[in-house]
Amino acid sequence: MHPLSPATEYPRKPIKATVYRCEPGKKEDPCFTWCPENERGFIATELYLA
């Protein structure tokens, strides 16, 4: 909970998640190249999972 919130309990709500299988992204994909932070994040993830 946020320290400035007056709530005494965390509001729990149900969620629905859908997962799809897809091909791995390519380096030319905009989600990889949109900004330098994205590129660094994907590189760091690859290094972490290697």
PyMOL Python script that loads the backbone (N, CA, C, O; Angstrom):
from pymol import cmd

cmd.read_pdbstr("""\
ATOM      1  N   MET A   1       0.830  -1.187   0.000  1.00  0.00           N
ATOM      2  CA  MET A   1       0.000   0.000   0.000  1.00  0.00           C
ATOM      3  C   MET A   1       0.874   1.250   0.000  1.00  0.00           C
ATOM      4  O   MET A   1       2.020   1.227   0.449  1.00  0.00           O
ATOM      5  N   HIS A   2       0.331   2.292  -0.492  1.00  0.00           N
ATOM      6  CA  HIS A   2       1.061   3.556  -0.537  1.00  0.00           C
ATOM      7  C   HIS A   2       1.040   4.192   0.855  1.00  0.00           C
ATOM      8  O   HIS A   2      -0.004   4.209   1.507  1.00  0.00           O
ATOM      9  N   PRO A   3       2.175   4.711   1.313  1.00  0.00           N
ATOM     10  CA  PRO A   3       2.241   5.287   2.652  1.00  0.00           C
ATOM     11  C   PRO A   3       1.276   6.455   2.891  1.00  0.00           C
ATOM     12  O   PRO A   3       0.901   6.715   4.034  1.00  0.00           O
ATOM     13  N   LEU A   4       0.877   7.150   1.847  1.00  0.00           N
ATOM     14  CA  LEU A   4      -0.031   8.280   2.016  1.00  0.00           C
ATOM     15  C   LEU A   4      -1.499   7.899   1.859  1.00  0.00           C
ATOM     16  O   LEU A   4      -2.376   8.751   2.005  1.00  0.00           O
ATOM     17  N   SER A   5      -1.777   6.636   1.564  1.00  0.00           N
ATOM     18  CA  SER A   5      -3.157   6.195   1.384  1.00  0.00           C
ATOM     19  C   SER A   5      -3.830   6.008   2.736  1.00  0.00           C
ATOM     20  O   SER A   5      -3.237   5.421   3.641  1.00  0.00           O
ATOM     21  N   PRO A   6      -5.059   6.496   2.889  1.00  0.00           N
ATOM     22  CA  PRO A   6      -5.775   6.308   4.147  1.00  0.00           C
ATOM     23  C   PRO A   6      -6.392   4.905   4.272  1.00  0.00           C
ATOM     24  O   PRO A   6      -6.936   4.575   5.325  1.00  0.00           O
ATOM     25  N   ALA A   7      -6.319   4.083   3.233  1.00  0.00           N
ATOM     26  CA  ALA A   7      -6.920   2.750   3.255  1.00  0.00           C
ATOM     27  C   ALA A   7      -6.258   1.878   4.319  1.00  0.00           C
ATOM     28  O   ALA A   7      -5.045   1.938   4.520  1.00  0.00           O
ATOM     29  N   THR A   8      -7.060   1.076   4.990  1.00  0.00           N
ATOM     30  CA  THR A   8      -6.527   0.161   6.012  1.00  0.00           C
ATOM     31  C   THR A   8      -6.303  -1.244   5.458  1.00  0.00           C
ATOM     32  O   THR A   8      -5.600  -2.049   6.069  1.00  0.00           O
ATOM     33  N   GLU A   9      -6.902  -1.541   4.297  1.00  0.00           N
ATOM     34  CA  GLU A   9      -6.711  -2.832   3.645  1.00  0.00           C
ATOM     35  C   GLU A   9      -6.413  -2.611   2.174  1.00  0.00           C
ATOM     36  O   GLU A   9      -6.835  -1.621   1.577  1.00  0.00           O
ATOM     37  N   TYR A  10      -5.674  -3.558   1.598  1.00  0.00           N
ATOM     38  CA  TYR A  10      -5.377  -3.486   0.167  1.00  0.00           C
ATOM     39  C   TYR A  10      -6.611  -3.931  -0.607  1.00  0.00           C
ATOM     40  O   TYR A  10      -7.144  -5.007  -0.334  1.00  0.00           O
ATOM     41  N   PRO A  11      -7.083  -3.134  -1.567  1.00  0.00           N
ATOM     42  CA  PRO A  11      -8.290  -3.516  -2.315  1.00  0.00           C
ATOM     43  C   PRO A  11      -7.993  -4.674  -3.275  1.00  0.00           C
ATOM     44  O   PRO A  11      -7.280  -4.492  -4.262  1.00  0.00           O
ATOM     45  N   ARG A  12      -8.527  -5.837  -2.996  1.00  0.00           N
ATOM     46  CA  ARG A  12      -8.298  -7.012  -3.850  1.00  0.00           C
ATOM     47  C   ARG A  12      -9.431  -7.131  -4.857  1.00  0.00           C
ATOM     48  O   ARG A  12     -10.607  -7.020  -4.511  1.00  0.00           O
ATOM     49  N   LYS A  13      -9.053  -7.360  -6.107  1.00  0.00           N
ATOM     50  CA  LYS A  13     -10.035  -7.517  -7.168  1.00  0.00           C
ATOM     51  C   LYS A  13      -9.584  -8.670  -8.063  1.00  0.00           C
ATOM     52  O   LYS A  13      -8.384  -8.855  -8.264  1.00  0.00           O
ATOM     53  N   PRO A  14     -10.515  -9.442  -8.600  1.00  0.00           N
ATOM     54  CA  PRO A  14     -10.128 -10.532  -9.501  1.00  0.00           C
ATOM     55  C   PRO A  14      -9.582  -9.973 -10.819  1.00  0.00           C
ATOM     56  O   PRO A  14      -9.962  -8.886 -11.253  1.00  0.00           O
ATOM     57  N   ILE A  15      -8.702 -10.727 -11.432  1.00  0.00           N
ATOM     58  CA  ILE A  15      -8.159 -10.350 -12.736  1.00  0.00           C
ATOM     59  C   ILE A  15      -8.336 -11.507 -13.703  1.00  0.00           C
ATOM     60  O   ILE A  15      -8.561 -12.644 -13.287  1.00  0.00           O
ATOM     61  N   LYS A  16      -8.236 -11.221 -14.973  1.00  0.00           N
ATOM     62  CA  LYS A  16      -8.267 -12.249 -16.002  1.00  0.00           C
ATOM     63  C   LYS A  16      -7.026 -12.054 -16.853  1.00  0.00           C
ATOM     64  O   LYS A  16      -6.766 -10.952 -17.336  1.00  0.00           O
ATOM     65  N   ALA A  17      -6.263 -13.115 -17.037  1.00  0.00           N
ATOM     66  CA  ALA A  17      -5.042 -13.048 -17.837  1.00  0.00           C
ATOM     67  C   ALA A  17      -5.142 -14.035 -18.989  1.00  0.00           C
ATOM     68  O   ALA A  17      -5.621 -15.156 -18.815  1.00  0.00           O
ATOM     69  N   THR A  18      -4.694 -13.621 -20.153  1.00  0.00           N
ATOM     70  CA  THR A  18      -4.650 -14.485 -21.320  1.00  0.00           C
ATOM     71  C   THR A  18      -3.214 -14.528 -21.820  1.00  0.00           C
ATOM     72  O   THR A  18      -2.570 -13.490 -21.968  1.00  0.00           O
ATOM     73  N   VAL A  19      -2.717 -15.731 -22.080  1.00  0.00           N
ATOM     74  CA  VAL A  19      -1.340 -15.907 -22.542  1.00  0.00           C
ATOM     75  C   VAL A  19      -1.375 -16.547 -23.919  1.00  0.00           C
ATOM     76  O   VAL A  19      -2.081 -17.531 -24.135  1.00  0.00           O
ATOM     77  N   TYR A  20      -0.622 -15.995 -24.839  1.00  0.00           N
ATOM     78  CA  TYR A  20      -0.535 -16.529 -26.189  1.00  0.00           C
ATOM     79  C   TYR A  20       0.897 -16.965 -26.471  1.00  0.00           C
ATOM     80  O   TYR A  20       1.847 -16.315 -26.034  1.00  0.00           O
ATOM     81  N   ARG A  21       1.048 -18.056 -27.195  1.00  0.00           N
ATOM     82  CA  ARG A  21       2.367 -18.494 -27.648  1.00  0.00           C
ATOM     83  C   ARG A  21       2.669 -17.753 -28.948  1.00  0.00           C
ATOM     84  O   ARG A  21       1.806 -17.652 -29.820  1.00  0.00           O
ATOM     85  N   CYS A  22       3.874 -17.242 -29.079  1.00  0.00           N
ATOM     86  CA  CYS A  22       4.249 -16.536 -30.297  1.00  0.00           C
ATOM     87  C   CYS A  22       5.727 -16.763 -30.578  1.00  0.00           C
ATOM     88  O   CYS A  22       6.467 -17.286 -29.745  1.00  0.00           O
ATOM     89  N   GLU A  23       6.130 -16.361 -31.757  1.00  0.00           N
ATOM     90  CA  GLU A  23       7.535 -16.457 -32.134  1.00  0.00           C
ATOM     91  C   GLU A  23       8.335 -15.414 -31.366  1.00  0.00           C
ATOM     92  O   GLU A  23       7.808 -14.356 -31.022  1.00  0.00           O
ATOM     93  N   PRO A  24       9.607 -15.707 -31.094  1.00  0.00           N
ATOM     94  CA  PRO A  24      10.444 -14.695 -30.421  1.00  0.00           C
ATOM     95  C   PRO A  24      10.521 -13.417 -31.257  1.00  0.00           C
ATOM     96  O   PRO A  24      10.472 -13.466 -32.486  1.00  0.00           O
ATOM     97  N   GLY A  25      10.639 -12.292 -30.587  1.00  0.00           N
ATOM     98  CA  GLY A  25      10.764 -11.018 -31.281  1.00  0.00           C
ATOM     99  C   GLY A  25      12.073 -10.916 -32.032  1.00  0.00           C
ATOM    100  O   GLY A  25      13.066 -11.543 -31.664  1.00  0.00           O
ATOM    101  N   LYS A  26      12.067 -10.127 -33.077  1.00  0.00           N
ATOM    102  CA  LYS A  26      13.279  -9.907 -33.866  1.00  0.00           C
ATOM    103  C   LYS A  26      13.910  -8.588 -33.451  1.00  0.00           C
ATOM    104  O   LYS A  26      13.228  -7.697 -32.947  1.00  0.00           O
ATOM    105  N   LYS A  27      15.189  -8.469 -33.661  1.00  0.00           N
ATOM    106  CA  LYS A  27      15.915  -7.256 -33.264  1.00  0.00           C
ATOM    107  C   LYS A  27      15.402  -6.005 -33.976  1.00  0.00           C
ATOM    108  O   LYS A  27      15.624  -4.895 -33.494  1.00  0.00           O
ATOM    109  N   GLU A  28      14.720  -6.161 -35.116  1.00  0.00           N
ATOM    110  CA  GLU A  28      14.192  -5.007 -35.858  1.00  0.00           C
ATOM    111  C   GLU A  28      12.825  -4.590 -35.330  1.00  0.00           C
ATOM    112  O   GLU A  28      12.299  -3.559 -35.749  1.00  0.00           O
ATOM    113  N   ASP A  29      12.248  -5.350 -34.439  1.00  0.00           N
ATOM    114  CA  ASP A  29      10.921  -5.057 -33.903  1.00  0.00           C
ATOM    115  C   ASP A  29      10.949  -3.723 -33.153  1.00  0.00           C
ATOM    116  O   ASP A  29      11.885  -3.469 -32.394  1.00  0.00           O
ATOM    117  N   PRO A  30       9.936  -2.863 -33.351  1.00  0.00           N
ATOM    118  CA  PRO A  30       9.920  -1.558 -32.678  1.00  0.00           C
ATOM    119  C   PRO A  30      10.001  -1.646 -31.150  1.00  0.00           C
ATOM    120  O   PRO A  30      10.518  -0.730 -30.510  1.00  0.00           O
ATOM    121  N   CYS A  31       9.497  -2.734 -30.558  1.00  0.00           N
ATOM    122  CA  CYS A  31       9.572  -2.810 -29.094  1.00  0.00           C
ATOM    123  C   CYS A  31      11.020  -2.934 -28.630  1.00  0.00           C
ATOM    124  O   CYS A  31      11.330  -2.586 -27.490  1.00  0.00           O
ATOM    125  N   PHE A  32      11.911  -3.425 -29.491  1.00  0.00           N
ATOM    126  CA  PHE A  32      13.333  -3.501 -29.147  1.00  0.00           C
ATOM    127  C   PHE A  32      14.044  -2.173 -29.393  1.00  0.00           C
ATOM    128  O   PHE A  32      14.947  -1.791 -28.648  1.00  0.00           O
ATOM    129  N   THR A  33      13.627  -1.480 -30.441  1.00  0.00           N
ATOM    130  CA  THR A  33      14.391  -0.318 -30.903  1.00  0.00           C
ATOM    131  C   THR A  33      13.734   1.029 -30.628  1.00  0.00           C
ATOM    132  O   THR A  33      14.256   2.058 -31.057  1.00  0.00           O
ATOM    133  N   TRP A  34      12.611   1.051 -29.927  1.00  0.00           N
ATOM    134  CA  TRP A  34      11.870   2.299 -29.709  1.00  0.00           C
ATOM    135  C   TRP A  34      12.739   3.364 -29.051  1.00  0.00           C
ATOM    136  O   TRP A  34      12.697   4.533 -29.436  1.00  0.00           O
ATOM    137  N   CYS A  35      13.530   2.956 -28.053  1.00  0.00           N
ATOM    138  CA  CYS A  35      14.418   3.903 -27.390  1.00  0.00           C
ATOM    139  C   CYS A  35      15.605   3.125 -26.804  1.00  0.00           C
ATOM    140  O   CYS A  35      15.524   1.906 -26.651  1.00  0.00           O
ATOM    141  N   PRO A  36      16.692   3.809 -26.479  1.00  0.00           N
ATOM    142  CA  PRO A  36      17.872   3.132 -25.944  1.00  0.00           C
ATOM    143  C   PRO A  36      17.582   2.332 -24.670  1.00  0.00           C
ATOM    144  O   PRO A  36      18.205   1.295 -24.440  1.00  0.00           O
ATOM    145  N   GLU A  37      16.654   2.797 -23.848  1.00  0.00           N
ATOM    146  CA  GLU A  37      16.320   2.069 -22.614  1.00  0.00           C
ATOM    147  C   GLU A  37      15.747   0.689 -22.932  1.00  0.00           C
ATOM    148  O   GLU A  37      16.055  -0.290 -22.251  1.00  0.00           O
ATOM    149  N   ASN A  38      14.911   0.617 -23.970  1.00  0.00           N
ATOM    150  CA  ASN A  38      14.356  -0.675 -24.373  1.00  0.00           C
ATOM    151  C   ASN A  38      15.473  -1.619 -24.796  1.00  0.00           C
ATOM    152  O   ASN A  38      15.521  -2.769 -24.359  1.00  0.00           O
ATOM    153  N   GLU A  39      16.368  -1.132 -25.644  1.00  0.00           N
ATOM    154  CA  GLU A  39      17.463  -1.977 -26.119  1.00  0.00           C
ATOM    155  C   GLU A  39      18.299  -2.485 -24.954  1.00  0.00           C
ATOM    156  O   GLU A  39      18.629  -3.670 -24.900  1.00  0.00           O
ATOM    157  N   ARG A  40      18.646  -1.608 -24.024  1.00  0.00           N
ATOM    158  CA  ARG A  40      19.439  -2.032 -22.857  1.00  0.00           C
ATOM    159  C   ARG A  40      18.677  -3.043 -22.014  1.00  0.00           C
ATOM    160  O   ARG A  40      19.268  -3.997 -21.509  1.00  0.00           O
ATOM    161  N   GLY A  41      17.382  -2.847 -21.858  1.00  0.00           N
ATOM    162  CA  GLY A  41      16.579  -3.778 -21.070  1.00  0.00           C
ATOM    163  C   GLY A  41      16.544  -5.168 -21.677  1.00  0.00           C
ATOM    164  O   GLY A  41      16.678  -6.163 -20.965  1.00  0.00           O
ATOM    165  N   PHE A  42      16.364  -5.242 -22.985  1.00  0.00           N
ATOM    166  CA  PHE A  42      16.336  -6.549 -23.641  1.00  0.00           C
ATOM    167  C   PHE A  42      17.710  -7.213 -23.603  1.00  0.00           C
ATOM    168  O   PHE A  42      17.804  -8.426 -23.419  1.00  0.00           O
ATOM    169  N   ILE A  43      18.754  -6.446 -23.772  1.00  0.00           N
ATOM    170  CA  ILE A  43      20.111  -7.001 -23.688  1.00  0.00           C
ATOM    171  C   ILE A  43      20.370  -7.521 -22.276  1.00  0.00           C
ATOM    172  O   ILE A  43      20.920  -8.610 -22.111  1.00  0.00           O
ATOM    173  N   ALA A  44      19.989  -6.770 -21.277  1.00  0.00           N
ATOM    174  CA  ALA A  44      20.191  -7.202 -19.890  1.00  0.00           C
ATOM    175  C   ALA A  44      19.411  -8.481 -19.606  1.00  0.00           C
ATOM    176  O   ALA A  44      19.914  -9.367 -18.914  1.00  0.00           O
ATOM    177  N   THR A  45      18.197  -8.590 -20.127  1.00  0.00           N
ATOM    178  CA  THR A  45      17.399  -9.799 -19.916  1.00  0.00           C
ATOM    179  C   THR A  45      18.048 -10.995 -20.580  1.00  0.00           C
ATOM    180  O   THR A  45      18.096 -12.081 -20.002  1.00  0.00           O
ATOM    181  N   GLU A  46      18.557 -10.802 -21.816  1.00  0.00           N
ATOM    182  CA  GLU A  46      19.237 -11.902 -22.505  1.00  0.00           C
ATOM    183  C   GLU A  46      20.443 -12.366 -21.705  1.00  0.00           C
ATOM    184  O   GLU A  46      20.665 -13.569 -21.563  1.00  0.00           O
ATOM    185  N   LEU A  47      21.223 -11.433 -21.183  1.00  0.00           N
ATOM    186  CA  LEU A  47      22.400 -11.791 -20.387  1.00  0.00           C
ATOM    187  C   LEU A  47      22.002 -12.520 -19.111  1.00  0.00           C
ATOM    188  O   LEU A  47      22.660 -13.478 -18.705  1.00  0.00           O
ATOM    189  N   TYR A  48      20.926 -12.066 -18.482  1.00  0.00           N
ATOM    190  CA  TYR A  48      20.456 -12.680 -17.242  1.00  0.00           C
ATOM    191  C   TYR A  48      20.007 -14.120 -17.471  1.00  0.00           C
ATOM    192  O   TYR A  48      20.273 -14.997 -16.649  1.00  0.00           O
ATOM    193  N   LEU A  49      19.322 -14.363 -18.597  1.00  0.00           N
ATOM    194  CA  LEU A  49      18.780 -15.688 -18.883  1.00  0.00           C
ATOM    195  C   LEU A  49      19.789 -16.635 -19.532  1.00  0.00           C
ATOM    196  O   LEU A  49      19.524 -17.829 -19.670  1.00  0.00           O
ATOM    197  N   ALA A  50      20.930 -16.106 -19.925  1.00  0.00           N
ATOM    198  CA  ALA A  50      21.943 -16.950 -20.601  1.00  0.00           C
ATOM    199  C   ALA A  50      22.642 -17.872 -19.625  1.00  0.00           C
ATOM    200  O   ALA A  50      23.516 -18.643 -20.022  1.00  0.00           O
TER     201      ALA A  50
END
""", "prot")
cmd.dss("prot")
cmd.show_as("cartoon", "prot")
cmd.util.cbc("prot")
cmd.orient("prot")
